[in-house]
């Protein structure tokens, strides 16, 4: 949806590079900024979800009886829901900071 929006708004400047790298850094296009933000978000999101997946796996290995009881009572579903929400929200400050730095 973001790519379609950028193409309809600014079709003439639909590129991310120029002849010189300095000119690209000084005058980035809207497409370049948005594609960079999407790339940062996805990268940080994947790292966060990998870390959360690893932490749940290690929790289940270190405390098997407690994890089994939590799984039967349904409390582990709350943990999964919280970790999914954190995986969506945590990358946002990183993207905002990377877009605000000049």
PAKENU-559687 format. One record per residue (C-alpha): residue number from 1; x, y, z. Coordinates in steps of 0.2 Angstrom, whole numbers, plus 5000, padded with zeros to 4 digits. Example, Ala and Ser with C-alpha at 12.3 -4.5 7.8 and 13.67 -1.06 7.14 Angstrom:
2
<r><vexmi>1</vexmi><c1>5062</c1><c2>4978</c2><c3>5039</c3></r>
<r><vexmi>2</vexmi><c1>5068</c1><c2>4995</c2><c3>5036</c3></r>
//
This chain:
102
<r><vexmi>1</vexmi><c1>5000</c1><c2>5000</c2><c3>5000</c3></r>
<r><vexmi>2</vexmi><c1>5014</c1><c2>5012</c2><c3>5004</c3></r>
<r><vexmi>3</vexmi><c1>5022</c1><c2>5009</c2><c3>4987</c3></r>
<r><vexmi>4</vexmi><c1>5006</c1><c2>5012</c2><c3>4978</c3></r>
<r><vexmi>5</vexmi><c1>5004</c1><c2>5028</c2><c3>4988</c3></r>
<r><vexmi>6</vexmi><c1>5022</c1><c2>5034</c2><c3>4983</c3></r>
<r><vexmi>7</vexmi><c1>5019</c1><c2>5030</c2><c3>4965</c3></r>
<r><vexmi>8</vexmi><c1>5003</c1><c2>5040</c2><c3>4964</c3></r>
<r><vexmi>9</vexmi><c1>5010</c1><c2>5055</c2><c3>4974</c3></r>
<r><vexmi>10</vexmi><c1>5028</c1><c2>5057</c2><c3>4967</c3></r>
<r><vexmi>11</vexmi><c1>5030</c1><c2>5047</c2><c3>4951</c3></r>
<r><vexmi>12</vexmi><c1>5043</c1><c2>5058</c2><c3>4943</c3></r>
<r><vexmi>13</vexmi><c1>5055</c1><c2>5056</c2><c3>4958</c3></r>
<r><vexmi>14</vexmi><c1>5053</c1><c2>5037</c2><c3>4960</c3></r>
<r><vexmi>15</vexmi><c1>5071</c1><c2>5033</c2><c3>4962</c3></r>
<r><vexmi>16</vexmi><c1>5083</c1><c2>5031</c2><c3>4977</c3></r>
<r><vexmi>17</vexmi><c1>5100</c1><c2>5034</c2><c3>4969</c3></r>
<r><vexmi>18</vexmi><c1>5108</c1><c2>5047</c2><c3>4959</c3></r>
<r><vexmi>19</vexmi><c1>5125</c1><c2>5049</c2><c3>4950</c3></r>
<r><vexmi>20</vexmi><c1>5134</c1><c2>5055</c2><c3>4966</c3></r>
<r><vexmi>21</vexmi><c1>5131</c1><c2>5047</c2><c3>4983</c3></r>
<r><vexmi>22</vexmi><c1>5132</c1><c2>5064</c2><c3>4992</c3></r>
<r><vexmi>23</vexmi><c1>5118</c1><c2>5071</c2><c3>4982</c3></r>
<r><vexmi>24</vexmi><c1>5107</c1><c2>5056</c2><c3>4987</c3></r>
<r><vexmi>25</vexmi><c1>5111</c1><c2>5059</c2><c3>5005</c3></r>
<r><vexmi>26</vexmi><c1>5108</c1><c2>5078</c2><c3>5004</c3></r>
<r><vexmi>27</vexmi><c1>5091</c1><c2>5077</c2><c3>4994</c3></r>
<r><vexmi>28</vexmi><c1>5083</c1><c2>5060</c2><c3>4997</c3></r>
<r><vexmi>29</vexmi><c1>5067</c1><c2>5057</c2><c3>4988</c3></r>
<r><vexmi>30</vexmi><c1>5050</c1><c2>5052</c2><c3>4996</c3></r>
<r><vexmi>31</vexmi><c1>5052</c1><c2>5034</c2><c3>4989</c3></r>
<r><vexmi>32</vexmi><c1>5069</c1><c2>5033</c2><c3>4996</c3></r>
<r><vexmi>33</vexmi><c1>5064</c1><c2>5039</c2><c3>5013</c3></r>
<r><vexmi>34</vexmi><c1>5049</c1><c2>5027</c2><c3>5014</c3></r>
<r><vexmi>35</vexmi><c1>5058</c1><c2>5012</c2><c3>5008</c3></r>
<r><vexmi>36</vexmi><c1>5072</c1><c2>5015</c2><c3>5020</c3></r>
<r><vexmi>37</vexmi><c1>5059</c1><c2>5017</c2><c3>5034</c3></r>
<r><vexmi>38</vexmi><c1>5050</c1><c2>5000</c2><c3>5029</c3></r>
<r><vexmi>39</vexmi><c1>5067</c1><c2>4991</c2><c3>5028</c3></r>
<r><vexmi>40</vexmi><c1>5072</c1><c2>4997</c2><c3>5046</c3></r>
<r><vexmi>41</vexmi><c1>5055</c1><c2>4993</c2><c3>5053</c3></r>
<r><vexmi>42</vexmi><c1>5056</c1><c2>4975</c2><c3>5045</c3></r>
<r><vexmi>43</vexmi><c1>5074</c1><c2>4972</c2><c3>5051</c3></r>
<r><vexmi>44</vexmi><c1>5071</c1><c2>4978</c2><c3>5069</c3></r>
<r><vexmi>45</vexmi><c1>5054</c1><c2>4968</c2><c3>5069</c3></r>
<r><vexmi>46</vexmi><c1>5062</c1><c2>4952</c2><c3>5064</c3></r>
<r><vexmi>47</vexmi><c1>5076</c1><c2>4954</c2><c3>5077</c3></r>
<r><vexmi>48</vexmi><c1>5063</c1><c2>4957</c2><c3>5091</c3></r>
<r><vexmi>49</vexmi><c1>5052</c1><c2>4943</c2><c3>5086</c3></r>
<r><vexmi>50</vexmi><c1>5068</c1><c2>4931</c2><c3>5085</c3></r>
<r><vexmi>51</vexmi><c1>5073</c1><c2>4937</c2><c3>5103</c3></r>
<r><vexmi>52</vexmi><c1>5055</c1><c2>4934</c2><c3>5109</c3></r>
<r><vexmi>53</vexmi><c1>5054</c1><c2>4917</c2><c3>5101</c3></r>
<r><vexmi>54</vexmi><c1>5071</c1><c2>4912</c2><c3>5109</c3></r>
<r><vexmi>55</vexmi><c1>5066</c1><c2>4919</c2><c3>5126</c3></r>
<r><vexmi>56</vexmi><c1>5050</c1><c2>4908</c2><c3>5126</c3></r>
<r><vexmi>57</vexmi><c1>5059</c1><c2>4893</c2><c3>5121</c3></r>
<r><vexmi>58</vexmi><c1>5072</c1><c2>4895</c2><c3>5134</c3></r>
<r><vexmi>59</vexmi><c1>5058</c1><c2>4898</c2><c3>5147</c3></r>
<r><vexmi>60</vexmi><c1>5050</c1><c2>4882</c2><c3>5142</c3></r>
<r><vexmi>61</vexmi><c1>5067</c1><c2>4873</c2><c3>5143</c3></r>
<r><vexmi>62</vexmi><c1>5073</c1><c2>4880</c2><c3>5160</c3></r>
<r><vexmi>63</vexmi><c1>5055</c1><c2>4879</c2><c3>5169</c3></r>
<r><vexmi>64</vexmi><c1>5047</c1><c2>4864</c2><c3>5160</c3></r>
<r><vexmi>65</vexmi><c1>5034</c1><c2>4861</c2><c3>5174</c3></r>
<r><vexmi>66</vexmi><c1>5029</c1><c2>4879</c2><c3>5176</c3></r>
<r><vexmi>67</vexmi><c1>5028</c1><c2>4881</c2><c3>5157</c3></r>
<r><vexmi>68</vexmi><c1>5017</c1><c2>4865</c2><c3>5155</c3></r>
<r><vexmi>69</vexmi><c1>5005</c1><c2>4871</c2><c3>5169</c3></r>
<r><vexmi>70</vexmi><c1>5004</c1><c2>4889</c2><c3>5161</c3></r>
<r><vexmi>71</vexmi><c1>5001</c1><c2>4880</c2><c3>5144</c3></r>
<r><vexmi>72</vexmi><c1>4986</c1><c2>4870</c2><c3>5151</c3></r>
<r><vexmi>73</vexmi><c1>4979</c1><c2>4885</c2><c3>5160</c3></r>
<r><vexmi>74</vexmi><c1>4980</c1><c2>4896</c2><c3>5145</c3></r>
<r><vexmi>75</vexmi><c1>4991</c1><c2>4909</c2><c3>5153</c3></r>
<r><vexmi>76</vexmi><c1>5005</c1><c2>4906</c2><c3>5139</c3></r>
<r><vexmi>77</vexmi><c1>4992</c1><c2>4913</c2><c3>5126</c3></r>
<r><vexmi>78</vexmi><c1>4993</c1><c2>4930</c2><c3>5135</c3></r>
<r><vexmi>79</vexmi><c1>5012</c1><c2>4929</c2><c3>5134</c3></r>
<r><vexmi>80</vexmi><c1>5011</c1><c2>4926</c2><c3>5115</c3></r>
<r><vexmi>81</vexmi><c1>4999</c1><c2>4940</c2><c3>5113</c3></r>
<r><vexmi>82</vexmi><c1>5010</c1><c2>4952</c2><c3>5123</c3></r>
<r><vexmi>83</vexmi><c1>5026</c1><c2>4947</c2><c3>5114</c3></r>
<r><vexmi>84</vexmi><c1>5017</c1><c2>4949</c2><c3>5097</c3></r>
<r><vexmi>85</vexmi><c1>5011</c1><c2>4967</c2><c3>5102</c3></r>
<r><vexmi>86</vexmi><c1>5029</c1><c2>4971</c2><c3>5108</c3></r>
<r><vexmi>87</vexmi><c1>5036</c1><c2>4965</c2><c3>5092</c3></r>
<r><vexmi>88</vexmi><c1>5025</c1><c2>4977</c2><c3>5082</c3></r>
<r><vexmi>89</vexmi><c1>5027</c1><c2>4992</c2><c3>5094</c3></r>
<r><vexmi>90</vexmi><c1>5046</c1><c2>4991</c2><c3>5098</c3></r>
<r><vexmi>91</vexmi><c1>5053</c1><c2>4995</c2><c3>5080</c3></r>
<r><vexmi>92</vexmi><c1>5043</c1><c2>5011</c2><c3>5079</c3></r>
<r><vexmi>93</vexmi><c1>5055</c1><c2>5022</c2><c3>5090</c3></r>
<r><vexmi>94</vexmi><c1>5069</c1><c2>5015</c2><c3>5080</c3></r>
<r><vexmi>95</vexmi><c1>5061</c1><c2>5020</c2><c3>5063</c3></r>
<r><vexmi>96</vexmi><c1>5056</c1><c2>5037</c2><c3>5070</c3></r>
<r><vexmi>97</vexmi><c1>5074</c1><c2>5040</c2><c3>5076</c3></r>
<r><vexmi>98</vexmi><c1>5082</c1><c2>5035</c2><c3>5060</c3></r>
<r><vexmi>99</vexmi><c1>5070</c1><c2>5046</c2><c3>5050</c3></r>
<r><vexmi>100</vexmi><c1>5073</c1><c2>5061</c2><c3>5062</c3></r>
<r><vexmi>101</vexmi><c1>5092</c1><c2>5061</c2><c3>5061</c3></r>
<r><vexmi>102</vexmi><c1>5099</c1><c2>5071</c2><c3>5047</c3></r>
//
